[in-house]
Amino acid sequence: MNTVIKRFEHPETGRVKFTDGVFAPRVDMCLKSTIPAAVNKAESSGRIDAFDLKNYHGLREYFYDSDTAKILEGIAYALKLYPDEKLQQTFQSWIGKIVSCQQPDGYLNSYISGAAPQDRWEKLNTLHELYCAGHLIEAAVAGKDLPGGKTLFDAVCRYADHIDSIFGLEEGKKRGWPGHEEIELALVKLYRASGNERYLKLASYFIDDRGTEPCVFPADEWNFEGMKVVRQADKPVREQDDAHGHAVRAVYLYTGMADVAAETGDVKLLEQCEKIFDNLCKKRMYITGGIGSTFYYEAFTCDYDLTNGSLMYAESCASMGLVQLASRLFDLTGKSKYLDVMETALYNGVLSGISLSGDKFFYSNYLEVDENSSFYNFGSAERQPWFSCPCCPTSFSRFLPQLGSFIYSISDDELFVNIPAANEAELLIGGQKVSLEISGGYPYDGKIIVTVKNSGRFALNLRIPSWCRSYSVRLNGEKSDSCRFDRLWEAGDKVELLLDMPVEVIRSNPKVTSNSGRIALKRGPLVYALEEIDQKYPVRELLIEEKQEFKTEKISGLPEGTLAVCGRAYHEILPSDELYFSAVPEYEETVFCAVPYALWQNRGKSSMCVWNRCK
């Protein structure tokens, strides 16, 4: 691959303030609704009192600490965006509870310490100790510089020191890997925040020893060989050829691999990560950026197995993990193909998992739902306020406040505009402060204006998405043949990018048999879906004419500025109610209206379809 490791950085949280019609309200509702609701759930469910080591009474409490940590991380980012006295009090109160649970040797896990001390480090495959530790580390790094944050940071450093004293290949240590990966990337964050190389070395150990023989997971476990695959432990990561196993665990592992490669200069590890990513996005990813094809262990299956309804999974957490992985790979390679995947997942696979109100969620994100089918009564056709395993709601709590960090990448004296959503940013480029504004109606409008607010020299790089077939660029009104401008900027300089954004008809590889004879509609980065609430007839009875001039129209009941895709369709009139018949159907011309997939099921329960039959 001839990979050269680059090092792009991202703006600190709070340095980018959205002004667009998609991300801005999502971040706003996260601060007003998602995080407060999660805080209430954590406190009312006993997750916070669990750190008193006397409140365990349920079956799923072994990973309670991860939920608490993810919400706490979200609180830290929220406070950096908009300081709030009440939220700051919650932040410090929770830290006090968590730290009080720490054992003299540094160990910090409420479930094991309070309910199962005999299981400490004995059931790594199921009890998620290292997974919980990873999320606690991420929360501590996020809040390190906030009032009270240093207390938690010092505590997780002690915890990481304890973990390092337990695991490794050195004499006196034990081999062990997390059943659910996450600590790998967290340890790299801790290394960057502390400068302690022990944490980077420990992250490298967890990655490189994983999958080697003998396997550390119990051989008497049910379906032992299958469970090794689910946990990405069937072979060393440097020998794996595809994305497999539990989808969330997989992208956390691959992100950790990318992070370790970045810090160690391990080109081979990065190339392996790229190889796995290529398999993931070319053969195992949904059109929306969703990943994970089956409920069975929430896992990848095989190439082109991408069903649309009840058999698929596409967990919200997995799409969020894919975004962070794609972002890392762009930062290390500069290859825009990773930004294409990141953008697709952000605007479609991620945002579909949370309601516009910010307090209801999809665990799995189907591409086809028939609300009249009893099979869907468990919630796939309607977002839920919480789950028995609330990993997705708590993940949104920490993910949405970080959206601004994905918009730009910075390297020395260069700035890359990854996603041109409207925002105001205060950036540090090559040691100089740069004030920048992006305006426009992206992703519904392809006209984007970048305005530099102060003088300074740096290179501005604009991205042309892979979906864009035609574009034009102007600098201060003059046409340009380049999307890169390395110059001394003056206050008021403007770069205008115009991306052609027609509606496109998308087809699947014929190996994706679920989509045989079907098409999907896409405009810009947005995937569209037919929601039955907007149609005259049930979506399952509609066929879209694929050769037509599609129109975009405003639509009521969704955020201002939302554009629907409308056009000609046909209603299939069946000649019989029989299960099978030989008579030829008749067709009545009608119209259809499709909305952005991420916005479906925000106006009440409704059947929905992304891949529609065509005529």
N, C-alpha and C positions, 0 to 999 in steps of 0.2 A: 504493500500500500504506500510505501515511502512517506509514512506519517511523520510530521514534525509537530511536536507538542507546543502549542501556543498558550498564552496565559491571559485571558480576558477576565476582567472583573465586572462587578455589577454595582449600580448605585446603592447606597445604604438605604434601608427602609426609612421613609419620610422625606427622601430627596425627590421623589416623583409623586406628583399629585394629579390624578386623572381628572379630565374635564370632558371626557367623551360620554356617549350615551349607553355604553355597555359595561365597561369595567368600573367607571366611577360609581354608579348606583349599586353595583355588587359589593364594592369595598365599603360603601356607606352603610348598606344593610348588614354587612358582616359586623361592623362596629356597633350598630344600633340593635341588631336582632340576633345574629348567629352566636356571637360570643356571649352576650348576656343569657341567652337561652341555655347554652352549654354550661355556663357557670352554675345556673340554677339546677340543671340536671346533675352536675357533678356533686353539688352540695346535698341535694335532696336524696340522691341514690346512695350516699355513704362513701363516695369515692374520696372525699377530703377527710372525713372522720376516720377512714381506714388507716390513716397514718398514726392514729392513736393506738393501733395494734390490738384492737379489741372489738372490731365491728364487722367481722366476716360471717356471712350467712348464705351466700349464693354460690352458684356453680361457675360463673364466669369471672369471678373476682381476681383470678390470677393475673389478668392483664389490666386491671383497673388503673394502675399507675401510668400506663401509656396514655389513657384517655386524659387523665389529669395533666400530664406533661404537655400533651398537644394543645390543650386549651390554654395552659400557662404560656406556652410559646406564642400562641395567638395574641394573648393579652400583652405580652412584651412588644410585639410588632404594632399592635393597636396603639399602645402608649407612645410609641415613636412617631406614629402618624398624627395622633391627636391626644395630647395629654389630658387625663381625666382623673380627678382626685379619688372618686369612688373606685374606679378600676385599679388605680395604684394601690389603694388599701387592700383590695382583693389580692393583688399580686404579692404584696408583702405578707399578708396573712397566710396565703397558701404556702409560701416559701417557709414561713415559720413552722407550719405543720409538717411539711416534707422533711425538713432538716432535723426535726425532733425525732424522726423515725430512724435516723442513721445510727448504725451499730458502731461500737468502739473500733472495730477493724475497718470501717469505711463502707461496709455493705449497706445498701439502701433499697429495700424492696418491701413494701408494706404487707403484701400477701404472704410471702415466705416468712418474714420475721414475725408476723402476727398469727398466722394460721398453720404454717407448715415448715417450721425451722429444720425439720429432718430432711427436707427436700432441697435444701440450698445447693445449687449447682449440680443436682442429681438428675433432673429431668429437663434438660435443655431443649429437647425435641418438642415438648408440649407446654411448659410453664412460662415461656416467654420472658425469662429473667433478663437476658441480654437485650432483647427487643425493648423492654420497658426501660432498661438502662440507657439505651440509645436515645429514646425520646426525651428522657430526663436531661441528658447531656445537651440535646438540641435546644431545649427550653432554657437551660442555664446559659448557653452561649448567646442566645437571642436577647436575654435580659441582663447580661453581665454588667452593662453600664448604667442600668436604671437604679434608682434608690432601692436598696435591699437586694439587688441582683447579685452582688459580689458574694453574699452569704451562700446562695445556692451554687454559684460557680465554684467556690472553694469546696463545697460539699461534693460536687460531682467529680472534681479533680481527685479528691480522696477516694471516691468510689471507683474511678477509673484506675487509680493506683492499686486498689484492692483487686480489681479484675485482672490487671496485668500481673499481679503476684500469683494468680491462680492458673491462668491459661497461657500455653505456649509450648514450645518444643524443648525448652531448657530443662536441665535436671531439676527435679523437685516440683515441676509444673505438670498440669494435666492437659491433654488434648481435649478440645471442646469447641463446638460451633453453635451459633444461635439457630434454633429451629426456625425462627422467623428473623430474617436478616433486617438490619437497620442500624445496628451499632457500628458497622463498618464506616459508613459515611459520617456518623456522629463523631466518631473518634478523630476523623480528619478535621472536622470543624473544631474540636477541642484542641487539637494540635496547633491549628492556625491561631486560635485565640490565646493559647498559653505558651506556645513555643516549646513545649515538652515533647521531645522526639519519641518518648516511650509510647505515646498514644498513636503516632503514625506507625510505629513498628507493630503495635498490637493490631491495628486495622489491617496491616499487610498480612499478619499471621492468620487472622480470621478468613481472609480472602484466599490465600495461597494453600492453606492446609485443608480447606473445605473440599470434600469430594475425594480426598486421598484415602488409601486403604491402610489399616482397617478403619471402617466407618465408625465414627464415635456414637452414632445413634443405636439404640438397642436392637439387636438382631432378632429378638423374639417379638418385635412389634408387628402388628397385623400388616400384611402386604409390605414387607420390609423393602423389597426392591422398588416397588411403586412409590413408597414414601420417600425414598432417597431421591427419586426424580422430582416429586412434589417440592422437596426442599433444596433443589439444585445441588444435591450432594451425590449424584450418581457417578460423577467423574470430576476431576479438578477443573476449575473454571477456565483455565487456559487451554483446555482440550474440548470444551463444549462447543457444539456447532450451531445451536439454535436456542431460541428463547423457549424455555419450558418450565413446567412446574407452576406453583402458585404465582399468579401474575404480579401481585404487590411485592411479595418477597423477592421475585426476580428483579424488578426494576430498582428496588432498594440495593440489591447486591451489585447490579451493573453500575449504579451511580457511585457506590463505594469503590468499585474498580476504577472508574474514571477519576475519582478524587485521589486515590492512591497513586495512579499513574501520573497525575498532575504534579504531585509533591515529590515523587521519586524519579521522575523522568523516564519511567518504564514504558517505552514505546510499544513493546510487544503486548503489554497488558492493555494499553489503549487500543491497539489494533484488534485485539480479541474482543474488546467491548464493541468496537465498530462492526465487527463481523456479526456478532449476535444481534445488534441493533438492526442491521440490514435484513436479517431473517425476520425479525419482529415486524418491521414496518412494511416490508414487501410481500409477506406471506401470512402474517398472523395478526394484523391490525384491522379493525373496522374502519369504515370511511370516516367516522366521527373522531378517530383517535382513541377509541375504546379498545382495551385489550383484555384477554381472558375469555376463552370461548365456552367454558362449561361451569355449571354449578359444582361439579365434582371437584372438590378441593380448590375451587375458585381459580382454575388453572388454564394455561395454554393447552391445546390439544395437539393437532398436527397442521401442517401447511394447508391453507385454503379452507379450513373448517371454521366458517364464519356465518353461522345461522343467525337469524334475525329476531326470533321470538323467545319462547320459554326455555330453550336449551342453551341460550347464550348467557353471558355474565356481564362483562365490561363494567367491573366495579369502579365506582367513583374514585376510590383511593388509588386504583391502578392508573387511571388517566392522570391524576395529579403527580404520581411517581414518574410517569412517562415524560411529563413536562420538565421535571427537574433533571431527568436523564438527558433528554434532548438538548436542554440548555447547557448542561455540562459539556456535551460532546461538541457543540458549536464553539464553546469557549476554548476548547483544547485543539480544535482543528480548523476553525474558521469556515467550515463547509456549511453553506446555507441550507442544504437539504435537511439538516437537523432543525433549523428554524421553521421550515415548512411543516414538519411533524409537530413541533411545539405549538405553532399557531393553530393548527387543526385541532389538536387536543384541547387547547385553552378555550377556543370559541365554541366548541361542540361537545366533546366528551366530558370535559370538566363541568362547564356551566349547566349542562343538562341535569347534573346531579343535585342541584340546589334550587329551591323555589326563588322567585323574585322577592318574596317577603323575607328570605334569608333564614327561615326557621323550619323548613321541611325539606326532605332529602330522598333521593333515590339511592339505594345501595347498589343495585345493578341498573344498567341503562340500556333498555331494549331498543331495537330499531323497528319493532313491529309489536303492537299491542291491540288486542281485541277485548275491550272492556266487558263485552257480553259473555265472554268465556269464563266459566267458574274457575278455571285454572289460575286466573290472574287476580283472584280475590285477596291474595296475601300482600298486595301493595305494589305490584309492578306497574299498575296503571294510575297510581296516585302516590305522591311523595308523602313520607311519614315524618313526624317530628323527632323520632328517636328509634333506635333499634336495640335489641338485646346485646348485640355487638355493635356499639356506636362508633366504630372507627371512622366512618365516612363523615358524620356530623362534626366530630372533633378534628378531623383532617381539614375540613373547610375552615374551621376556626383559625387555623394557623396558616393555611395556604392563601386565602384571599387577601389578607393584609400584606402579603409579599408580592402581589401581582406586579407592582411597580418595578421590582428588581429584574423582571424578565424583559422589560421594554428596551433597555439599552445594554450594550456590552462596551467596555472601555479597555483599551490597551495602550499604555504609554501615552502617545499623543494622538490616538485615534479614537473616534466614537462611531459605534455601529448602532443604527436604528433597527432593532430587531422586529418590532411590531409598531406601526405608526398610529397607534391610538392617541387621541388628543390628550395632551398633558402639559403640565408646567414642571420643569425640572431644574434643580440646582446640582450640577455635577462637578466632579474634580477630575480633570483630564491633564495628565502630565504635570501635575502639581499646580495647575491653574484652575481657578473657579470659573465655570461656564454656566451661564443662565440661558435656558433654552425653552422654547415653546413649540409644541406641535398642535396645529389646529386642523379641523376637517371633520367629516362625518364617518370616518372609517369605523367599522367594516362595511357600512351600507353605501358609502360614497368613496370613490377612488381618488378624489382630489385631496392631497395632503400638503400642507404648508409647514415647513420648518423655519422658525424665526430665531436667529441668534440675537440675544439681548445685550451682550457685551463683547468688547474686542478681545481677541486672543488668537493664537495660531494652533490649529489642530486639523486633522483630517476627518471629514464627515462622510460616512459610508451609508448609502441607502440600499435597502434590500428590495430586489424584484422577486416577488413570490413565484413559485413554480406554476401557480394557476394563472398567472398573468401572461397573456399572449401579446399584448401591445401596451406601450407606455411612452410617456414623454417626460423630460426633466428640464427645468429652467432655473437658472441662478440669477436672481435680481432681474427677472423678466427676459433674460437672454437664454435661448435654447442651448442645451448641453448634450453632448453625446456620451457623457460619463455619469455614473452614479456615485462617484467618489470625488470629493472636493478637498484638496489639501491646500489650505491658504490661510492668510491672515484675515480673520473675520473682523468686521466692523459691526457695531450695534445696529440692528435693523436689517442686516442681510437676510435674505429669504431664499430658500430653495423650495421650488414647487414640483411635486411629483404627481403625475396623473396616471393612475392605473386603470386600464380598460377592464370593465367588470360586467361582462355579459353573463346571462344565465347559461350554464353549461349542463348538457346531458352527460351523466357519468354511467359507465357500464362496468361490470365486474369481469374479471378473468373467468372463463367458463368452468374452471375448476371449483369456483365457489358456486356449487349447485343450487344453493338456496336462492340465488339471485338470477337464475336462468330465466330469460324472457322479461327481465325487470330493468328499470332504470332508476337512477337517483338524480336529483337536481341540486346544483351547487352554484352559488354566486359569490365570487371572491373567496374568502376563507370559510364561508358559512354553508353548512349542509342544511337542506330544507326537508321538511316532513309534512305530509298531509295529515291534518288533524280533523277528525270527523265533525267537530263542532263548526267547521267552516264549509262543509260540503252539503250538497243537497241529498247525496246518497251515501251509503256506507263506503268507507275507503276500500274495502275488499271488493267492491263491485265496480270500481273505477279503473279505466285504462287511460293513460296519458298519451296523447299524440306527440311523438318525439320530434317530428319535423315541423316546428312552428316558431313563431316569434313570441317568446314569452314576455310578459309584462310584469313590472314591479308596481305595487300599490301600497299605500299606507293601510294599516289595519287597526281596528279598534280593540281595546281590551289588553293591549300589550304596550310596552314602553314607547313613549314618543320617539319618532324617528325610525321605528321598526318598519322594514319593508317586507311585504309578502310577495311571493312569486305566483302569478296567476296565468291561466291559459286554458286551452281547449282540452277537453277530455271526453270519454265515452262511458256511458253507463251500460253495463252488461245486463241484459234481461234474459234470465234463464228460462227455458221453456218447460222446466220441470223442477219439482222439489225432490226428486229422486237423488239418491247418493251418486249414482252413475247413470249416464244416459248418452244416447247417440245423436240426439237432435242438436242442430246448430243454434247457438244463442243469437239474439238480435242485439243491436247496439243503438242507443239513443245519444245524440250529441248533447254535451253539457259543458260545464266549466269546473275548474278546480282552483283551489287557493292553498298554497303551501306556506308555512311559517318556519322561521329558523328553528332547527331541531332543539336547540338548547332552551327554547321558550315554550315547548309543548307542555301541556298539563298545568298551565298557570291560570286557566279560565274554567276550571272544573274538569271532572273526569271525561275522558274522550278516547276513542280508539285512534290509533296513529300508525302511520307507515312511512318509512324512509325509502325503501326499495319498492317501487310501484310497477305494476304491469303496464306494458306499453302497447300502442297500436300504430 
